[in-house]
Every structure is written in C-alpha cells, then in structure tokens.
Amino acid sequence: MTLPRCLVALCLLVWTLGVARAEEDRVAAKKHFARGEKLFALGRFSEALDEYQHAYDAAPIPDFLFNMGQCHRNLGDYEAAIFSFRKYLKAVPKAEDRVQVEAYIKELEAEQDKREAAKFRLDQRDEEPAPSRPIYKKWWFWTTVAAVGAAGGAGLYFATREGGPPETTLGNIVFGK
C-alpha cells in the first residue's frame, strides 16, 4: 500500500509544480503585457513589440497576437502585421473584433501592394538608360570648335598677309629669284 500512496503523492507533487509554473508564467506574462502597454502608449512600438512577444512566450494568450500585429502595423512591417492578425483570427475564430481585424488585414495588404508597385517602378527606372545629352551641349565639343577656329584663323592670317617674310637685320635669303 505504500507504493500506490507514494505514486499518488508524486503525481500530486508534479501537478502542484505544474500549476505553480503556470501561475508563474501568467504573472510574467502580465508583467510584460503591462510594460508593453506603457511603451505602446508612448509610441515606442519596437520596444512594446518585444514586451508583447515575451508575454506571449510566457503565456500564449491570443490577444497578445493582436497587440503584436498593431505594433508591426505602426512600424510599417505590413507582412508581419498581416501574419500576426491572421494568427489571432485563427486562434480566436469567433473574436468580437473580427470585422475590424479583417479590415486591418485588407488595408495592410493594399498598402503592401502599393509598396511593391512603387518598388517595381523604381526598379524599372533603374534599368532604363539615362537620356544622353546632345553633342552640342557637351563642353569638349565647344572647346574643340574654339581650338580649330583659332588655329584656322591664325593660319589664314599668316597665309594672306602682304609683304612676304619679315625683314631682319641679319638679312633674308630669297630662294627662286
């Protein structure tokens, strides 16, 4: 008879420890949730998200998923927000705020589509070659024109001036006379 009593006592002890652990997890979850609420109210969504995640890890209450979705939504992480809201609806199929959460999901999907479309347009713009400027608007074209003009003008001047070669005190040698 002592063995069955020991087994019963052992089972009660394990059950009591399990209940104590569950209560400890609930207390930790409440603590993290309270911190998350304060941070959310202050607009510190990233830190609030961490607290809600810790609360959910301690006690997987579906309402924490909704709070995490709100944090992701405010941070602009639409994909994670949609995921959290869908997990919330899956965990609580008859949620009182189901219509509101489904509206959030539609809104976030639309925003995500806009973001993807804008990204696609930016990618297309990067692929198009930049329009090249016409040659007459480039600096080196006009520099070349000026140099050729100056050389041509100097050559024309020296070729058409009168009097032949300049006189010097050393004398000039004239060939062909």
CYANA upper distance limits for C-alpha pairs under 8 A (distance plus 0.5 A):
  1 MET  CA      5 ARG  CA      6.97
  2 THR  CA      6 CYS  CA      6.56
  3 LEU  CA      7 LEU  CA      6.68
  4 PRO  CA      8 VAL  CA      6.62
  5 ARG  CA      9 ALA  CA      6.53
  6 CYS  CA     10 LEU  CA      6.47
  7 LEU  CA     11 CYS  CA      6.60
  8 VAL  CA     12 LEU  CA      6.66
  9 ALA  CA     13 LEU  CA      6.62
 10 LEU  CA     14 VAL  CA      6.69
 11 CYS  CA     15 TRP  CA      6.55
 12 LEU  CA     16 THR  CA      6.45
 13 LEU  CA     17 LEU  CA      6.63
 14 VAL  CA     18 GLY  CA      6.62
 15 TRP  CA     19 VAL  CA      6.67
 16 THR  CA     20 ALA  CA      6.57
 17 LEU  CA     21 ARG  CA      6.51
 18 GLY  CA     22 ALA  CA      6.62
 19 VAL  CA     23 GLU  CA      6.64
 20 ALA  CA     24 GLU  CA      6.58
 21 ARG  CA     25 ASP  CA      6.65
 22 ALA  CA     26 ARG  CA      6.71
 23 GLU  CA     27 VAL  CA      6.75
 24 GLU  CA     28 ALA  CA      6.80
 25 ASP  CA     29 ALA  CA      6.53
 25 ASP  CA     58 ALA  CA      5.55
 25 ASP  CA     59 ALA  CA      6.52
 26 ARG  CA     30 LYS  CA      6.65
 26 ARG  CA     58 ALA  CA      7.32
 26 ARG  CA     59 ALA  CA      6.44
 27 VAL  CA     31 LYS  CA      6.74
 28 ALA  CA     32 HIS  CA      6.72
 28 ALA  CA     55 ALA  CA      7.35
 28 ALA  CA     58 ALA  CA      6.96
 29 ALA  CA     33 PHE  CA      6.46
 29 ALA  CA     54 HIS  CA      7.59
 29 ALA  CA     55 ALA  CA      4.53
 29 ALA  CA     56 TYR  CA      7.31
 29 ALA  CA     57 ASP  CA      8.38
 29 ALA  CA     58 ALA  CA      5.85
 29 ALA  CA     59 ALA  CA      6.34
 30 LYS  CA     34 ALA  CA      6.56
 30 LYS  CA     55 ALA  CA      7.43
 31 LYS  CA     35 ARG  CA      6.90
 31 LYS  CA     55 ALA  CA      8.19
 32 HIS  CA     36 GLY  CA      6.53
 32 HIS  CA     51 GLU  CA      5.62
 32 HIS  CA     52 TYR  CA      6.92
 32 HIS  CA     54 HIS  CA      6.89
 32 HIS  CA     55 ALA  CA      5.61
 33 PHE  CA     37 GLU  CA      6.62
 33 PHE  CA     51 GLU  CA      6.89
 33 PHE  CA     52 TYR  CA      6.26
 33 PHE  CA     55 ALA  CA      6.28
 34 ALA  CA     38 LYS  CA      6.93
 35 ARG  CA     39 LEU  CA      6.74
 35 ARG  CA     48 ALA  CA      7.76
 35 ARG  CA     51 GLU  CA      7.06
 36 GLY  CA     40 PHE  CA      6.45
 36 GLY  CA     47 GLU  CA      7.85
 36 GLY  CA     48 ALA  CA      4.74
 36 GLY  CA     49 LEU  CA      7.44
 36 GLY  CA     50 ASP  CA      8.21
 36 GLY  CA     51 GLU  CA      5.46
 36 GLY  CA     52 TYR  CA      6.25
 37 GLU  CA     41 ALA  CA      6.66
 37 GLU  CA     48 ALA  CA      7.39
 38 LYS  CA     42 LEU  CA      6.90
 38 LYS  CA     48 ALA  CA      8.28
 39 LEU  CA     43 GLY  CA      6.85
 39 LEU  CA     44 ARG  CA      5.70
 39 LEU  CA     45 PHE  CA      7.24
 39 LEU  CA     47 GLU  CA      7.13
 39 LEU  CA     48 ALA  CA      5.58
 40 PHE  CA     44 ARG  CA      6.10
 40 PHE  CA     45 PHE  CA      5.93
 40 PHE  CA     48 ALA  CA      5.87
 40 PHE  CA     71 CYS  CA      8.13
 44 ARG  CA     48 ALA  CA      6.69
 45 PHE  CA     49 LEU  CA      6.41
 45 PHE  CA     71 CYS  CA      5.76
 45 PHE  CA     72 HIS  CA      8.25
 45 PHE  CA     74 ASN  CA      7.45
 45 PHE  CA     75 LEU  CA      7.19
 46 SER  CA     50 ASP  CA      7.03
 46 SER  CA     71 CYS  CA      7.49
 46 SER  CA     75 LEU  CA      7.78
 47 GLU  CA     51 GLU  CA      6.98
 48 ALA  CA     52 TYR  CA      6.69
 48 ALA  CA     71 CYS  CA      7.65
 49 LEU  CA     53 GLN  CA      6.59
 49 LEU  CA     67 ASN  CA      8.28
 49 LEU  CA     68 MET  CA      6.11
 49 LEU  CA     71 CYS  CA      6.25
 49 LEU  CA     72 HIS  CA      8.07
 50 ASP  CA     54 HIS  CA      6.77
 51 GLU  CA     55 ALA  CA      6.64
 52 TYR  CA     56 TYR  CA      6.58
 52 TYR  CA     64 PHE  CA      6.48
 52 TYR  CA     67 ASN  CA      7.45
 52 TYR  CA     68 MET  CA      6.75
 53 GLN  CA     57 ASP  CA      6.61
 53 GLN  CA     64 PHE  CA      8.04
 53 GLN  CA     68 MET  CA      7.69
 54 HIS  CA     58 ALA  CA      6.71
 55 ALA  CA     59 ALA  CA      6.65
 55 ALA  CA     60 PRO  CA      8.05
 55 ALA  CA     64 PHE  CA      7.79
 56 TYR  CA     60 PRO  CA      5.01
 56 TYR  CA     61 ILE  CA      6.66
 56 TYR  CA     64 PHE  CA      6.41
 56 TYR  CA     65 LEU  CA      8.08
 60 PRO  CA     64 PHE  CA      8.05
 61 ILE  CA     65 LEU  CA      8.14
 62 PRO  CA     66 PHE  CA      7.53
 62 PRO  CA     88 TYR  CA      6.09
 62 PRO  CA     91 ALA  CA      6.58
 62 PRO  CA     92 VAL  CA      7.42
 63 ASP  CA     67 ASN  CA      7.02
 63 ASP  CA     88 TYR  CA      7.49
 64 PHE  CA     68 MET  CA      6.63
 65 LEU  CA     69 GLY  CA      6.62
 65 LEU  CA     84 SER  CA      5.94
 65 LEU  CA     85 PHE  CA      7.18
 65 LEU  CA     87 LYS  CA      7.46
 65 LEU  CA     88 TYR  CA      5.95
 66 PHE  CA     70 GLN  CA      6.85
 66 PHE  CA     84 SER  CA      6.97
 66 PHE  CA     85 PHE  CA      6.24
 66 PHE  CA     88 TYR  CA      6.41
 67 ASN  CA     71 CYS  CA      6.85
 68 MET  CA     72 HIS  CA      6.72
 68 MET  CA     81 ALA  CA      7.79
 68 MET  CA     84 SER  CA      7.01
 69 GLY  CA     73 ARG  CA      6.51
 69 GLY  CA     80 ALA  CA      7.57
 69 GLY  CA     81 ALA  CA      4.73
 69 GLY  CA     82 ILE  CA      7.41
 69 GLY  CA     83 PHE  CA      8.11
 69 GLY  CA     84 SER  CA      5.38
 69 GLY  CA     85 PHE  CA      6.06
 70 GLN  CA     74 ASN  CA      6.69
 70 GLN  CA     81 ALA  CA      7.23
 71 CYS  CA     75 LEU  CA      6.66
 71 CYS  CA     81 ALA  CA      8.09
 72 HIS  CA     76 GLY  CA      6.68
 72 HIS  CA     77 ASP  CA      5.58
 72 HIS  CA     78 TYR  CA      7.10
 72 HIS  CA     80 ALA  CA      6.65
 72 HIS  CA     81 ALA  CA      5.36
 73 ARG  CA     77 ASP  CA      6.39
 73 ARG  CA     78 TYR  CA      6.24
 73 ARG  CA     80 ALA  CA      8.50
 73 ARG  CA     81 ALA  CA      5.82
 73 ARG  CA    108 LEU  CA      8.23
 77 ASP  CA     81 ALA  CA      6.78
 78 TYR  CA     82 ILE  CA      6.57
 78 TYR  CA    108 LEU  CA      6.26
 78 TYR  CA    109 GLU  CA      7.90
 78 TYR  CA    111 GLU  CA      8.13
 78 TYR  CA    112 GLN  CA      6.82
 79 GLU  CA     83 PHE  CA      6.77
 79 GLU  CA    108 LEU  CA      8.46
 79 GLU  CA    112 GLN  CA      8.00
 80 ALA  CA     84 SER  CA      6.66
 81 ALA  CA     85 PHE  CA      6.63
 81 ALA  CA    108 LEU  CA      8.30
 82 ILE  CA     86 ARG  CA      6.57
 82 ILE  CA    105 ILE  CA      6.11
 82 ILE  CA    108 LEU  CA      7.33
 82 ILE  CA    109 GLU  CA      8.08
 83 PHE  CA     87 LYS  CA      6.67
 84 SER  CA     88 TYR  CA      6.65
 85 PHE  CA     89 LEU  CA      6.78
 85 PHE  CA    101 VAL  CA      7.11
 85 PHE  CA    105 ILE  CA      7.53
 86 ARG  CA     90 LYS  CA      6.60
 86 ARG  CA    105 ILE  CA      8.39
 87 LYS  CA     91 ALA  CA      6.58
 88 TYR  CA     92 VAL  CA      6.55
 89 LEU  CA     93 PRO  CA      5.81
 89 LEU  CA     94 LYS  CA      8.37
 89 LEU  CA     95 ALA  CA      7.50
 89 LEU  CA     98 ARG  CA      7.44
 89 LEU  CA    101 VAL  CA      8.36
 93 PRO  CA     98 ARG  CA      8.43
 94 LYS  CA     98 ARG  CA      7.65
 97 ASP  CA    101 VAL  CA      6.72
 98 ARG  CA    102 GLU  CA      6.56
 99 VAL  CA    103 ALA  CA      6.69
100 GLN  CA    104 TYR  CA      6.77
101 VAL  CA    105 ILE  CA      6.77
102 GLU  CA    106 LYS  CA      6.80
103 ALA  CA    107 GLU  CA      6.60
104 TYR  CA    108 LEU  CA      6.53
105 ILE  CA    109 GLU  CA      6.57
106 LYS  CA    110 ALA  CA      6.70
107 GLU  CA    111 GLU  CA      6.77
108 LEU  CA    112 GLN  CA      6.51
109 GLU  CA    113 ASP  CA      6.63
110 ALA  CA    114 LYS  CA      6.76
111 GLU  CA    115 ARG  CA      6.69
112 GLN  CA    116 GLU  CA      6.69
113 ASP  CA    117 ALA  CA      6.58
114 LYS  CA    118 ALA  CA      6.61
115 ARG  CA    119 LYS  CA      6.61
116 GLU  CA    120 PHE  CA      6.60
117 ALA  CA    121 ARG  CA      6.73
118 ALA  CA    122 LEU  CA      6.73
119 LYS  CA    123 ASP  CA      6.66
120 PHE  CA    124 GLN  CA      6.72
121 ARG  CA    125 ARG  CA      6.74
122 LEU  CA    126 ASP  CA      6.84
123 ASP  CA    127 GLU  CA      7.02
124 GLN  CA    128 GLU  CA      7.07
133 ARG  CA    137 LYS  CA      6.97
133 ARG  CA    138 LYS  CA      7.83
134 PRO  CA    138 LYS  CA      7.71
135 ILE  CA    141 PHE  CA      7.29
136 TYR  CA    141 PHE  CA      6.74
136 TYR  CA    142 TRP  CA      7.77
137 LYS  CA    141 PHE  CA      8.15
138 LYS  CA    142 TRP  CA      7.72
139 TRP  CA    143 THR  CA      6.85
140 TRP  CA    144 THR  CA      6.60
141 PHE  CA    145 VAL  CA      6.83
142 TRP  CA    146 ALA  CA      6.60
143 THR  CA    147 ALA  CA      6.74
144 THR  CA    148 VAL  CA      6.60
145 VAL  CA    149 GLY  CA      6.48
146 ALA  CA    150 ALA  CA      6.56
147 ALA  CA    151 ALA  CA      6.66
148 VAL  CA    152 GLY  CA      6.48
149 GLY  CA    153 GLY  CA      6.48
150 ALA  CA    154 ALA  CA      6.64
151 ALA  CA    155 GLY  CA      6.60
152 GLY  CA    156 LEU  CA      6.56
153 GLY  CA    157 TYR  CA      6.64
154 ALA  CA    158 PHE  CA      6.80
155 GLY  CA    159 ALA  CA      6.55
156 LEU  CA    160 THR  CA      6.64
157 TYR  CA    161 ARG  CA      6.59
167 GLU  CA    171 GLY  CA      7.57
167 GLU  CA    172 ASN  CA      7.42
168 THR  CA    172 ASN  CA      7.38
